[in-house]
Amino acid sequence: MDPGCHPGVCCNPSIQAPLVNWLQDGIAALGPDCHPGVWCAGVPKKGGRHPNPLGSIGYLGATPARSSLVTSSDGIGRPNPPPLVLAGASDSNNEAEDERSALWRLIWKLKVPPKLIHFTWRMCVNILAVKKSLYSKHCCPSPRCSFCAEEEEDIDHAIFYCEWARKWWEESGFGELINEAVGETWPDRVGWVLKHLEEDERGRFLTIAWAIWTVRNQSLFEESPPLPDFVFTGFTKMVADYRAYANSELYKSRLVSDVGGNSWTPPRAGTFKINTDAHLMGNGEVGLGAVARDMAGTIIWVGSKRVLAEWEVEVAEARAAIFGLEVALARGMANITLESDALNLVKAVKNPEIARTPFGLCVEDLRISLNLFSSSNVSHVKRGGNTVAHFIARMCETEGDEIVLGSDFPQAIMALADLDLI
């Protein structure tokens, strides 16, 4: 190789001239709408060939007068191709992406059941099992609609434009709005409709679409499908009930994090706080501890118990809480707050579902005990705010021992309780 040659650059005139001529011929064949130095990513018309003779996507370097395969702007001779440009790209693509993102945000924020949001997402990304899609995958013999047999069954037709579906949209009052919907694709039209509706009506619109899809499938695949009126009424009531719940104080309180703070806080006036903890000894024994204090931080009683058991940590924490409630009931307490540093236990008690596991059964026993009080609440505190119960769980030295003290508390317990008030 000559000293003046550079890798990747053609210096032989016998090769350079034919190469440039080939590029010129290729550029001329593209037509007036194509330009050199541009990625041609246009989709060919149906039934036709792609306009680029060099391939469906081809890069053509620079202009024939100055091929970037031969020279470069920096004077060294290395290839220096122009920046890539997508043919037909414009700001309209970015605007479409922004509108689609706005649609997703609008859908995710709706106060409707998660199943309805999931159905809407599947509908908007075109993954519902309509016959046109199944036919393209060779899963059914015909793409024709199963109800009207007049048109191909895509999502638009199945949910909006089939004669069977149209009557439901007309009765719902959305028929005229659907006729006015603007957009090239189904998600665009849905976005247009949702933007022209109030928040309550958005949920009802999607509920009807969900009900139409459900009734279609039930009519096709169930031997005794329910009456459509019952399905539409049931779906509408379910969404309305969910919305009422989502607007309630109970729902809002569940959104608050269950994780407590690092320090012990006193209960409200007229109630007692019962802190509990468990300690696994490592020898097949478990220590349970509980302490009750009033709004001033004064210790009312402490209880400790040591049992022979091979419990998991969560089960041991639940048994410690049950032990604390048993002592509180025996001492006549009516209004209490149960507090533990076991976050999973606190969440499980607040979750209405029942798990048929050892831990789940202990949680159910704990709920039953809580209902025996006039008022009860469950809260979480981190280990730093549960030091007194943590110490008490280690008080008993022998398996089978149980200690409950209402006065003359050990000095170590008093000192830990005083630190909580600092």
C-alpha positions as CSV (number, residue, x, y, z in Angstrom):
1,M,0.0,0.0,0.0
2,D,1.4,3.4,-0.9
3,P,2.1,5.9,1.9
4,G,-0.6,8.2,0.6
5,C,-3.3,5.6,0.7
6,H,-5.8,5.3,3.5
7,P,-7.9,2.3,4.6
8,G,-11.5,2.4,3.3
9,V,-10.7,4.9,0.5
10,C,-10.6,3.9,-3.2
11,C,-7.5,5.4,-5.0
12,N,-7.4,3.3,-8.1
13,P,-8.8,5.3,-11.1
14,S,-9.8,2.1,-12.9
15,I,-12.1,1.2,-10.0
16,Q,-13.1,4.8,-8.9
17,A,-14.7,5.8,-12.2
18,P,-17.0,2.8,-12.6
19,L,-18.0,3.1,-8.9
20,V,-19.0,6.8,-9.3
21,N,-20.9,5.9,-12.6
22,W,-22.8,3.2,-10.7
23,L,-23.8,5.6,-8.0
24,Q,-24.9,8.2,-10.6
25,D,-27.1,5.6,-12.3
26,G,-28.6,4.5,-9.0
27,I,-29.4,8.0,-8.0
28,A,-31.0,8.8,-11.3
29,A,-33.2,5.7,-11.0
30,L,-34.6,6.9,-7.7
31,G,-36.7,9.7,-9.2
32,P,-37.1,13.4,-8.3
33,D,-38.5,12.6,-4.8
34,C,-35.4,10.9,-3.5
35,H,-32.2,12.5,-2.5
36,P,-28.6,11.2,-2.1
37,G,-27.4,10.9,1.5
38,V,-30.9,10.0,2.7
39,W,-32.2,6.8,4.2
40,C,-35.1,5.8,2.0
41,A,-37.5,4.0,4.4
42,G,-40.7,4.6,2.6
43,V,-43.2,1.7,2.4
44,P,-43.9,0.6,-1.2
45,K,-47.5,0.8,-2.4
46,K,-49.6,-2.3,-2.1
47,G,-48.7,-4.8,-4.8
48,G,-45.8,-2.7,-6.1
49,R,-42.0,-2.7,-5.8
50,H,-40.0,-0.5,-3.6
51,P,-38.9,2.6,-5.5
52,N,-35.2,2.2,-4.5
53,P,-33.4,-0.2,-6.9
54,L,-30.6,-0.6,-4.4
55,G,-32.9,-2.2,-1.8
56,S,-35.8,-1.4,0.5
57,I,-33.4,0.7,2.7
58,G,-30.3,1.9,1.0
59,Y,-27.6,4.6,1.8
60,L,-26.3,6.4,-1.3
61,G,-23.4,8.4,0.0
62,A,-23.2,12.0,-1.3
63,T,-23.7,13.7,-4.6
64,P,-22.1,12.3,-7.7
65,A,-20.0,15.4,-8.2
66,R,-18.2,14.8,-4.9
67,S,-18.6,11.2,-3.6
68,S,-17.9,10.8,0.1
69,L,-16.4,7.4,-0.8
70,V,-13.4,9.2,-2.4
71,T,-12.9,12.5,-0.6
72,S,-13.8,14.1,2.6
73,S,-14.3,17.6,4.0
74,D,-11.3,17.3,6.4
75,G,-8.7,16.9,3.6
76,I,-7.4,13.5,4.9
77,G,-9.4,11.3,2.5
78,R,-11.4,9.3,5.1
79,P,-15.1,8.6,4.4
80,N,-17.2,11.3,5.8
81,P,-20.9,10.5,5.0
82,P,-23.6,13.1,5.6
83,P,-25.9,12.7,8.7
84,L,-28.6,10.1,8.4
85,V,-32.1,11.4,7.6
86,L,-35.3,9.3,7.6
87,A,-37.2,10.0,4.4
88,G,-40.5,11.6,5.2
89,A,-39.6,12.2,8.9
90,S,-41.1,15.4,10.3
91,D,-42.3,17.0,13.5
92,S,-45.6,15.3,12.9
93,N,-44.1,12.0,14.1
94,N,-43.1,13.6,17.4
95,E,-46.6,15.1,17.8
96,A,-48.2,11.7,17.2
97,E,-46.0,10.2,19.9
98,D,-46.9,13.0,22.3
99,E,-50.6,12.4,21.7
100,R,-50.2,8.7,22.3
101,S,-48.3,9.3,25.5
102,A,-51.1,11.7,26.6
103,L,-53.6,9.0,25.9
104,W,-51.8,6.5,28.1
105,R,-51.6,9.0,30.9
106,L,-55.3,9.7,30.6
107,I,-56.2,6.0,30.8
108,W,-53.9,5.1,33.7
109,K,-55.3,7.9,35.8
110,L,-58.9,6.8,35.4
111,K,-60.6,5.6,38.7
112,V,-61.9,2.4,37.2
113,P,-61.2,-1.3,38.0
114,P,-57.7,-2.5,37.0
115,K,-59.3,-5.1,34.7
116,L,-61.0,-2.4,32.7
117,I,-57.7,-0.5,32.3
118,H,-56.0,-3.7,31.3
119,F,-58.7,-4.4,28.6
120,T,-58.3,-0.8,27.3
121,W,-54.6,-1.3,27.0
122,R,-55.0,-4.6,25.1
123,M,-57.6,-2.9,22.9
124,C,-55.3,0.1,22.1
125,V,-52.3,-2.0,21.2
126,N,-54.4,-4.2,19.0
127,I,-53.9,-7.6,20.8
128,L,-57.5,-8.6,21.2
129,A,-58.3,-11.9,19.5
130,V,-60.4,-10.5,16.6
131,K,-61.0,-12.7,13.6
132,K,-58.9,-10.6,11.2
133,S,-55.9,-11.1,13.5
134,L,-56.6,-14.8,14.0
135,Y,-57.0,-15.3,10.3
136,S,-53.6,-13.8,9.5
137,K,-52.1,-16.3,11.9
138,H,-54.1,-19.2,10.3
139,C,-56.1,-19.8,13.4
140,C,-59.6,-19.4,11.8
141,P,-61.0,-20.1,8.3
142,S,-62.4,-16.6,7.7
143,P,-61.8,-13.0,8.8
144,R,-65.5,-12.1,8.4
145,C,-67.4,-10.9,11.4
146,S,-69.2,-13.7,13.2
147,F,-72.3,-11.5,13.8
148,C,-73.0,-9.6,10.5
149,A,-70.7,-11.6,8.2
150,E,-70.4,-8.4,6.0
151,E,-66.9,-7.0,6.9
152,E,-63.6,-8.2,8.3
153,E,-63.7,-8.4,12.1
154,D,-61.0,-6.0,13.3
155,I,-61.2,-4.1,16.6
156,D,-62.9,-1.1,15.0
157,H,-65.6,-3.3,13.5
158,A,-66.1,-5.6,16.5
159,I,-66.5,-2.9,19.1
160,F,-67.8,0.1,17.2
161,Y,-69.1,-0.4,13.7
162,C,-70.7,-3.8,13.6
163,E,-74.5,-3.4,13.4
164,W,-74.9,-5.4,16.6
165,A,-72.6,-3.1,18.5
166,R,-73.9,0.1,16.9
167,K,-77.3,-0.2,18.7
168,W,-75.6,-0.3,22.1
169,W,-73.6,2.8,21.3
170,E,-76.7,4.6,20.1
171,E,-78.6,3.7,23.3
172,S,-75.7,4.8,25.4
173,G,-75.6,8.3,23.8
174,F,-72.1,7.9,22.5
175,G,-73.1,7.0,18.9
176,E,-72.9,10.5,17.5
177,L,-69.5,11.2,19.2
178,I,-68.1,8.0,17.7
179,N,-69.2,9.1,14.2
180,E,-67.4,12.4,14.7
181,A,-64.2,10.8,16.1
182,V,-61.1,11.9,14.2
183,G,-57.9,9.8,13.8
184,E,-56.2,7.4,11.4
185,T,-55.8,4.6,14.0
186,W,-58.0,3.2,16.7
187,P,-56.0,4.6,19.6
188,D,-56.1,8.0,18.0
189,R,-59.9,7.9,17.7
190,V,-60.2,6.7,21.3
191,G,-58.0,9.5,22.5
192,W,-60.1,12.0,20.5
193,V,-63.3,10.7,22.2
194,L,-61.9,10.6,25.7
195,K,-60.7,14.2,25.4
196,H,-64.2,15.3,24.6
197,L,-65.7,13.6,27.6
198,E,-65.8,14.4,31.3
199,E,-64.0,12.1,33.7
200,D,-67.1,10.2,34.7
201,E,-68.1,9.7,31.1
202,R,-64.7,8.4,30.1
203,G,-65.1,5.5,32.5
204,R,-68.6,4.8,31.2
205,F,-67.5,4.9,27.5
206,L,-64.7,2.3,28.1
207,T,-67.1,0.2,30.2
208,I,-69.5,-0.1,27.3
209,A,-66.6,-1.1,25.0
210,W,-65.6,-3.8,27.6
211,A,-69.2,-5.0,27.9
212,I,-69.6,-5.3,24.1
213,W,-66.4,-7.3,23.8
214,T,-67.5,-9.6,26.7
215,V,-71.0,-10.2,25.4
216,R,-69.6,-11.0,21.9
217,N,-67.4,-13.7,23.3
218,Q,-70.1,-15.1,25.6
219,S,-72.5,-15.3,22.7
220,L,-70.0,-17.2,20.6
221,F,-68.4,-19.5,23.1
222,E,-70.9,-20.2,26.0
223,E,-73.8,-22.6,25.7
224,S,-76.1,-20.3,27.7
225,P,-74.8,-16.8,27.5
226,P,-76.3,-14.2,29.8
227,L,-78.7,-11.5,28.5
228,P,-76.7,-8.5,27.2
229,D,-78.8,-6.1,29.3
230,F,-77.7,-7.9,32.4
231,V,-74.0,-7.7,31.4
232,F,-74.1,-4.0,30.5
233,T,-76.0,-3.2,33.7
234,G,-73.6,-5.3,35.8
235,F,-70.5,-3.8,34.3
236,T,-71.8,-0.3,34.7
237,K,-72.7,-0.9,38.4
238,M,-69.3,-2.5,39.1
239,V,-67.4,0.5,37.7
240,A,-69.7,3.0,39.5
241,D,-69.2,1.1,42.8
242,Y,-65.4,1.1,42.3
243,R,-65.4,4.8,41.5
244,A,-67.4,5.5,44.7
245,Y,-64.9,3.4,46.7
246,A,-62.0,5.2,45.0
247,N,-63.4,8.5,46.1
248,S,-64.0,7.4,49.7
249,E,-61.8,8.1,52.7
250,L,-61.1,4.4,53.1
251,Y,-59.4,4.2,49.7
252,K,-57.4,7.3,50.3
253,S,-56.2,6.0,53.7
254,R,-55.0,2.8,52.1
255,L,-52.9,4.8,49.7
256,V,-50.9,6.1,52.7
257,S,-47.7,4.1,53.2
258,D,-47.9,1.5,56.1
259,V,-44.2,2.1,57.0
260,G,-43.9,3.8,60.3
261,G,-41.2,6.0,61.8
262,N,-38.1,5.4,63.7
263,S,-39.4,6.4,67.1
264,W,-42.2,5.5,69.4
265,T,-45.2,8.0,69.4
266,P,-47.9,8.1,72.1
267,P,-51.5,7.1,71.3
268,R,-54.4,9.5,71.2
269,A,-56.2,10.4,74.4
270,G,-58.3,7.6,75.9
271,T,-56.5,4.8,74.1
272,F,-53.5,2.6,74.9
273,K,-50.7,1.5,72.6
274,I,-49.6,-2.1,72.8
275,N,-46.2,-2.8,71.3
276,T,-45.2,-6.4,70.6
277,D,-42.2,-8.3,69.4
278,A,-40.9,-11.9,69.0
279,H,-37.4,-13.3,69.5
280,L,-36.3,-16.6,68.0
281,M,-33.9,-18.2,70.4
282,G,-32.3,-20.6,67.9
283,N,-32.9,-23.7,70.1
284,G,-36.5,-24.3,69.1
285,E,-37.8,-21.8,71.5
286,V,-39.5,-18.4,70.9
287,G,-39.8,-15.4,73.2
288,L,-42.9,-13.2,73.0
289,G,-43.0,-9.7,74.4
290,A,-45.7,-7.0,74.8
291,V,-45.9,-3.6,76.6
292,A,-48.9,-1.3,77.0
293,R,-48.5,2.5,77.5
294,D,-50.8,5.5,77.7
295,M,-50.7,8.9,75.9
296,A,-48.1,10.1,78.5
297,G,-45.8,7.2,77.7
298,T,-46.4,5.6,81.2
299,I,-46.1,1.9,81.2
300,I,-49.4,0.2,82.2
301,W,-48.2,-3.4,82.0
302,V,-45.6,-5.6,80.4
303,G,-45.9,-9.3,79.4
304,S,-43.4,-11.9,78.4
305,K,-43.8,-15.5,77.4
306,R,-41.4,-18.3,76.3
307,V,-42.8,-21.2,74.2
308,L,-41.3,-24.3,72.5
309,A,-42.1,-23.9,68.8
310,E,-40.4,-24.1,65.4
311,W,-42.1,-20.9,64.0
312,E,-41.2,-18.8,61.0
313,V,-40.4,-15.2,61.9
314,E,-43.7,-13.9,60.5
315,V,-45.7,-16.5,62.5
316,A,-43.8,-15.7,65.7
317,E,-44.5,-11.9,65.2
318,A,-48.2,-12.7,64.8
319,R,-48.3,-14.9,67.9
320,A,-46.6,-12.1,69.9
321,A,-49.3,-9.7,68.8
322,I,-52.0,-12.2,69.7
323,F,-50.4,-12.6,73.1
324,G,-50.3,-8.9,73.7
325,L,-54.0,-8.6,72.8
326,E,-54.9,-11.5,75.2
327,V,-53.2,-9.6,78.1
328,A,-55.0,-6.4,77.1
329,L,-58.4,-8.1,77.1
330,A,-57.7,-9.7,80.4
331,R,-56.9,-6.3,81.9
332,G,-60.1,-4.8,80.6
333,M,-58.7,-2.4,78.0
334,A,-61.3,-1.3,75.4
335,N,-59.6,1.1,73.1
336,I,-56.2,0.1,71.8
337,T,-53.6,0.6,69.0
338,L,-51.5,-2.5,68.2
339,E,-48.0,-1.7,67.0
340,S,-45.3,-4.0,65.6
341,D,-42.0,-3.7,63.8
342,A,-43.1,-6.5,61.5
343,L,-44.3,-4.6,58.4
344,N,-45.6,-7.8,56.7
345,L,-47.8,-8.5,59.6
346,V,-49.3,-5.0,59.6
347,K,-50.0,-5.2,55.9
348,A,-51.5,-8.6,56.2
349,V,-53.9,-7.5,59.0
350,K,-55.1,-4.6,56.8
351,N,-55.6,-6.8,53.8
352,P,-59.1,-8.3,53.8
353,E,-58.0,-11.5,52.0
354,I,-57.5,-14.7,53.9
355,A,-54.4,-16.9,53.1
356,R,-54.7,-20.5,54.1
357,T,-51.1,-20.7,55.4
358,P,-49.9,-20.9,59.0
359,F,-49.1,-17.2,58.9
360,G,-52.5,-16.4,57.2
361,L,-54.4,-18.4,59.9
362,C,-52.5,-16.5,62.6
363,V,-53.5,-13.2,61.0
364,E,-57.1,-14.3,60.9
365,D,-56.9,-15.1,64.7
366,L,-55.4,-11.7,65.2
367,R,-58.3,-10.0,63.4
368,I,-60.8,-11.8,65.5
369,S,-59.0,-10.6,68.7
370,L,-58.9,-7.0,67.4
371,N,-62.7,-7.1,66.9
372,L,-63.2,-7.9,70.6
373,F,-62.2,-4.3,71.5
374,S,-64.5,-1.3,71.4
375,S,-62.0,0.3,69.0
376,S,-58.7,-1.0,67.6
377,N,-56.1,0.0,65.1
378,V,-52.8,-1.5,63.8
379,S,-49.7,0.5,63.0
380,H,-46.1,-0.1,62.1
381,V,-42.9,1.2,63.8
382,K,-39.3,0.6,62.9
383,R,-37.1,-1.3,65.2
384,G,-35.8,1.9,66.8
385,G,-39.3,2.7,68.2
386,N,-39.9,-0.9,69.5
387,T,-37.0,-1.3,71.8
388,V,-39.0,-1.9,74.9
389,A,-41.0,-4.8,73.5
390,H,-37.8,-6.1,71.9
391,F,-36.2,-6.3,75.4
392,I,-39.3,-7.8,77.0
393,A,-39.4,-10.7,74.5
394,R,-36.1,-11.9,76.1
395,M,-37.2,-11.6,79.8
396,C,-38.3,-15.2,80.4
397,E,-35.4,-17.6,80.8
398,T,-37.2,-21.0,80.8
399,E,-39.5,-22.6,78.3
400,G,-43.1,-22.4,79.5
401,D,-42.6,-19.3,81.6
402,E,-45.1,-16.4,81.4
403,I,-44.7,-13.1,83.2
404,V,-47.2,-10.2,83.4
405,L,-46.3,-7.2,85.5
406,G,-48.6,-4.3,86.3
407,S,-46.0,-2.5,88.5
408,D,-42.5,-2.7,89.9
409,F,-41.1,-2.9,86.4
410,P,-37.4,-3.8,85.9
411,Q,-35.1,-0.7,85.8
412,A,-33.8,-1.6,82.3
413,I,-37.4,-1.5,80.9
414,M,-38.0,1.9,82.6
415,A,-34.8,3.3,81.1
416,L,-35.8,2.2,77.6
417,A,-39.3,3.6,78.0
418,D,-37.8,7.0,79.2
419,L,-35.5,7.1,76.1
420,D,-38.6,6.8,73.9
421,L,-39.9,10.1,75.4
422,I,-36.8,12.1,74.7
